[in-house]
């Protein structure tokens, strides 16, 4: 059986998301010190301004207080549970169960 690397999966995912209308950003460009930084620190997991833009676009009639609350809840740090084996295992579980994550944003155009 032929094996393939992470880059094959990554390229397929990028092509798929691009076909759905997502804007694809090169990681180093959106890094803290990149040309289009999306966060103030590498500790910032959620790209808050991209999330805010998407929430407002998707929910134009929602009050700004509700948008702020959604961002607050999405961005808050979670405590590790007894089922976690540490931060990285918990992050994977939160990503899958919570539906939160990703560095891609739907394009506005």
Beta strands, then each sheet from edge to edge (+ up, - down):
strand 1: 22-23
strand 2: 105-106
sheet 1: 1+ 2-
end
